[in-house]
Amino acid sequence: SQVIERDGVVVHLVSDPRHLHVHVRTDQPRVRLSLSHADSIVEPRRTAVLEAADDGSMSADIEGQALLATTAHRAGETWSAEWSIPYGVVQQQKPWLNGVDHGRYRLSINDGPVEHLYLLSTPERFIQRLEDAVLGTIDFYYDYWREHGEIPSGLHLVSHGPTTGWELSDMGNAAHLIRTIALWQMYRDGTSEWESVRRSMPDQPKAVPSLPDATLNAQQEIIGLMKDRDRVEMPEGYDAHETHRRE
């Protein structure tokens, strides 16, 4: 993040998909950071509190419960402390924050004025995450197919054994996977789906082929029957065109 500085305390925050990393540098005897969602739908707002001191003591908790965290401390006249805290998506963690792109958060240093933070990945990191997600998906289903001989229709099948009945791969999941692999190949080759379609199109429009002789003969027979019908004497007031429209 950008440097956040207040009353001699310098704070950096860096997020990865599973952790929030908080680094503090100061010459003050103690530091207290309060961190929460800016737009919380739960009241009272759940606030994580990170505390550190120049004697090396450090803590991270939320609502009086200790958060799962890795800490580091470097002593000195200007000392530093660092927390690496798994987000709430990690199963062993207490419910607290989740790092979400475009998410807004509140930070207070030593109970001072609130700073509002906006979490946003760099374009390079965002592209890397998409690449990892696509390749991870392809690798996962390839390993599953190699072991079980089919493509499952749901992730729950990993823990519930082989697929049965309507859950077989011919229900469409394989088609989506094939498309994903094809799009990845295009991405790797620096092309696009539209360019692939254009390469398969002819330079000039193809003429519409004539109908088969059997179809043309059948059409002539139908036309002849309709003409014979129009020559049949009809009751007075009969409108053949109106009858055709109704039919």
C-alpha positions as CSV (number, residue, x, y, z in Angstrom):
1,S,0.0,0.0,0.0
2,Q,1.0,3.6,0.1
3,V,2.7,4.7,3.2
4,I,0.3,5.6,6.0
5,E,2.0,7.8,8.6
6,R,0.6,9.3,11.8
7,D,2.3,10.6,15.0
8,G,5.6,9.0,14.2
9,V,4.1,5.6,13.2
10,V,4.7,4.4,9.6
11,V,2.4,1.6,8.4
12,H,2.5,-0.5,5.2
13,L,-0.2,-3.1,4.3
14,V,0.3,-5.7,1.6
15,S,-2.3,-8.3,0.7
16,D,-2.0,-11.7,-1.1
17,P,-4.9,-14.0,-1.8
18,R,-4.8,-15.6,1.7
19,H,-3.0,-13.2,4.0
20,L,-2.8,-9.6,5.1
21,H,0.7,-8.4,5.8
22,V,1.1,-5.4,8.1
23,H,4.4,-3.7,8.7
24,V,5.0,-1.0,11.3
25,R,8.1,1.2,11.9
26,T,8.2,3.7,14.8
27,D,10.2,5.1,17.7
28,Q,7.1,5.2,19.9
29,P,7.0,2.8,22.9
30,R,3.7,1.2,21.8
31,V,1.6,0.9,18.7
32,R,-2.1,0.0,18.4
33,L,-3.8,-0.6,15.0
34,S,-7.5,-1.0,14.6
35,L,-8.7,-2.5,11.3
36,S,-12.2,-3.3,10.1
37,H,-14.5,-3.3,7.0
38,A,-15.6,0.2,6.0
39,D,-19.0,-0.9,4.8
40,S,-20.0,-3.5,7.5
41,I,-23.5,-5.0,7.4
42,V,-22.9,-6.3,10.9
43,E,-23.3,-4.0,13.8
44,P,-21.4,-3.5,16.0
45,R,-18.6,-3.6,13.5
46,R,-16.0,-6.3,14.1
47,T,-12.6,-4.7,14.6
48,A,-9.3,-6.4,14.6
49,V,-6.7,-5.0,17.0
50,L,-3.0,-5.3,16.4
51,E,-0.6,-4.3,19.2
52,A,3.1,-4.2,19.5
53,A,5.7,-2.6,21.8
54,D,9.4,-1.8,21.8
55,D,10.1,-4.6,24.2
56,G,9.1,-7.2,21.5
57,S,5.6,-8.0,22.7
58,M,3.0,-8.4,19.9
59,S,-0.6,-9.5,19.6
60,A,-3.5,-9.7,17.1
61,D,-7.1,-10.3,18.2
62,I,-10.7,-9.7,17.3
63,E,-13.4,-9.3,19.9
64,G,-11.0,-10.6,22.5
65,Q,-10.1,-13.8,20.5
66,A,-6.6,-14.3,19.3
67,L,-6.2,-14.3,15.5
68,L,-4.0,-16.9,13.8
69,A,-0.9,-14.8,12.9
70,T,2.8,-15.0,12.3
71,T,4.8,-12.2,13.8
72,A,8.3,-10.7,13.6
73,H,9.9,-8.0,15.6
74,R,13.2,-6.0,15.1
75,A,14.5,-4.1,18.1
76,G,16.2,-0.7,17.9
77,E,15.8,2.9,18.6
78,T,13.5,2.9,15.7
79,W,11.9,-0.6,15.9
80,S,9.7,-2.5,13.6
81,A,7.0,-5.2,13.8
82,E,5.3,-7.3,11.2
83,W,2.1,-9.4,11.2
84,S,1.2,-12.0,8.6
85,I,-2.5,-12.7,9.2
86,P,-4.5,-15.3,7.3
87,Y,-7.8,-14.0,6.0
88,G,-11.2,-15.4,7.2
89,V,-11.3,-17.8,4.2
90,V,-8.6,-19.9,5.9
91,Q,-10.4,-22.6,7.8
92,Q,-8.5,-22.4,11.0
93,Q,-8.8,-18.6,11.3
94,K,-11.3,-16.7,13.4
95,P,-14.0,-14.8,11.4
96,W,-12.6,-11.4,10.5
97,L,-11.5,-9.7,7.2
98,N,-11.2,-11.1,3.7
99,G,-9.1,-9.3,1.2
100,V,-11.3,-8.4,-1.7
101,D,-10.4,-6.4,-4.8
102,H,-12.2,-3.0,-4.6
103,G,-12.9,-3.7,-0.9
104,R,-12.9,-0.7,1.4
105,Y,-11.4,-0.9,4.9
106,R,-10.9,1.4,8.0
107,L,-7.6,1.8,9.8
108,S,-6.9,3.7,13.0
109,I,-3.4,4.2,14.4
110,N,-3.3,4.6,18.2
111,D,-7.0,5.3,18.3
112,G,-6.6,8.4,16.2
113,P,-8.6,9.5,13.1
114,V,-9.8,6.8,10.8
115,E,-7.9,6.2,7.5
116,H,-10.0,4.6,4.7
117,L,-8.2,2.1,2.6
118,Y,-9.1,0.8,-0.9
119,L,-7.7,-2.6,-1.8
120,L,-6.8,-2.9,-5.5
121,S,-4.5,-5.3,-7.3
122,T,-2.0,-4.2,-9.9
123,P,-2.9,-5.1,-13.5
124,E,0.1,-7.5,-13.6
125,R,-1.0,-9.3,-10.4
126,F,-4.6,-9.5,-11.7
127,I,-3.5,-11.1,-14.9
128,Q,-1.3,-13.6,-13.0
129,R,-4.2,-14.6,-10.8
130,L,-6.4,-15.3,-13.8
131,E,-3.6,-17.3,-15.4
132,D,-3.1,-19.3,-12.2
133,A,-6.9,-19.9,-12.0
134,V,-7.2,-21.2,-15.6
135,L,-4.1,-23.4,-15.4
136,G,-5.1,-24.7,-12.0
137,T,-8.6,-25.7,-13.4
138,I,-7.1,-27.5,-16.4
139,D,-4.5,-29.3,-14.2
140,F,-7.2,-30.3,-11.6
141,Y,-9.6,-31.8,-14.2
142,Y,-6.7,-33.5,-16.1
143,D,-5.5,-35.2,-12.9
144,Y,-9.1,-36.3,-12.0
145,W,-9.7,-37.6,-15.5
146,R,-6.5,-39.6,-15.4
147,E,-7.4,-41.1,-12.1
148,H,-11.2,-41.7,-12.6
149,G,-11.6,-41.8,-16.4
150,E,-14.2,-39.1,-16.5
151,I,-14.8,-35.4,-16.0
152,P,-16.9,-34.7,-12.9
153,S,-19.8,-32.2,-13.0
154,G,-19.2,-30.8,-9.6
155,L,-16.3,-30.2,-7.2
156,H,-18.1,-32.1,-4.4
157,L,-17.3,-35.3,-6.3
158,V,-13.7,-35.0,-5.1
159,S,-14.7,-36.1,-1.6
160,H,-17.8,-38.1,-2.4
161,G,-16.3,-40.7,-4.8
162,P,-17.0,-41.5,-8.4
163,T,-19.9,-39.9,-10.3
164,T,-23.2,-41.6,-11.0
165,G,-26.2,-41.1,-13.2
166,W,-26.8,-37.5,-14.3
167,E,-23.5,-36.4,-12.9
168,L,-21.5,-38.0,-15.7
169,S,-19.2,-35.8,-17.8
170,D,-21.5,-35.8,-20.9
171,M,-23.8,-33.4,-19.0
172,G,-21.8,-30.5,-20.3
173,N,-18.8,-30.0,-18.0
174,A,-16.4,-31.5,-20.5
175,A,-17.6,-29.1,-23.2
176,H,-16.8,-26.1,-20.9
177,L,-13.4,-27.6,-20.1
178,I,-12.6,-28.1,-23.7
179,R,-13.5,-24.5,-24.4
180,T,-11.4,-23.3,-21.5
181,I,-8.4,-25.3,-22.9
182,A,-9.0,-23.8,-26.4
183,L,-9.2,-20.3,-25.1
184,W,-6.0,-20.8,-23.1
185,Q,-4.2,-22.0,-26.2
186,M,-5.4,-18.9,-28.1
187,Y,-4.2,-16.7,-25.2
188,R,-0.8,-18.4,-25.1
189,D,-0.5,-18.0,-28.9
190,G,-1.4,-14.3,-28.8
191,T,-4.6,-14.7,-30.8
192,S,-8.3,-14.5,-30.1
193,E,-11.5,-16.5,-30.7
194,W,-12.7,-13.9,-33.3
195,E,-9.4,-14.1,-35.2
196,S,-9.7,-17.9,-35.3
197,V,-13.2,-17.6,-36.7
198,R,-12.1,-15.1,-39.3
199,R,-9.4,-17.4,-40.5
200,S,-12.0,-20.1,-41.2
201,M,-14.2,-17.8,-43.2
202,P,-13.9,-17.7,-47.1
203,D,-12.5,-14.5,-48.7
204,Q,-15.7,-14.2,-50.8
205,P,-19.3,-15.2,-49.8
206,K,-20.2,-18.7,-51.1
207,A,-23.1,-19.0,-53.5
208,V,-26.1,-20.7,-52.1
209,P,-26.3,-24.2,-53.6
210,S,-29.4,-25.0,-55.7
211,L,-32.0,-27.3,-54.3
212,P,-31.9,-31.0,-55.1
213,D,-33.9,-32.1,-58.2
214,A,-36.2,-34.1,-56.0
215,T,-37.1,-30.9,-54.0
216,L,-37.6,-28.9,-57.2
217,N,-39.9,-31.6,-58.7
218,A,-41.9,-31.7,-55.5
219,Q,-42.3,-27.9,-55.6
220,Q,-43.6,-28.1,-59.1
221,E,-46.1,-30.8,-58.2
222,I,-47.4,-28.7,-55.3
223,I,-47.8,-25.7,-57.6
224,G,-49.7,-27.8,-60.1
225,L,-52.0,-29.1,-57.4
226,M,-52.7,-25.6,-56.1
227,K,-53.5,-24.4,-59.7
228,D,-56.0,-27.4,-60.1
229,R,-57.6,-26.5,-56.8
230,D,-58.1,-22.9,-57.9
231,R,-59.9,-24.2,-61.1
232,V,-62.4,-26.2,-59.0
233,E,-65.9,-24.6,-59.0
234,M,-66.6,-23.2,-55.6
235,P,-69.8,-22.0,-54.0
236,E,-70.9,-18.5,-54.6
237,G,-69.1,-16.0,-52.4
238,Y,-66.1,-18.4,-51.8
239,D,-62.8,-16.4,-51.6
240,A,-59.9,-18.8,-52.3
241,H,-57.2,-16.3,-51.2
242,E,-59.0,-15.6,-47.9
243,T,-59.2,-19.4,-47.3
244,H,-55.5,-19.8,-48.0
245,R,-54.8,-17.1,-45.4
246,R,-56.9,-18.8,-42.8
247,E,-55.2,-22.1,-43.5
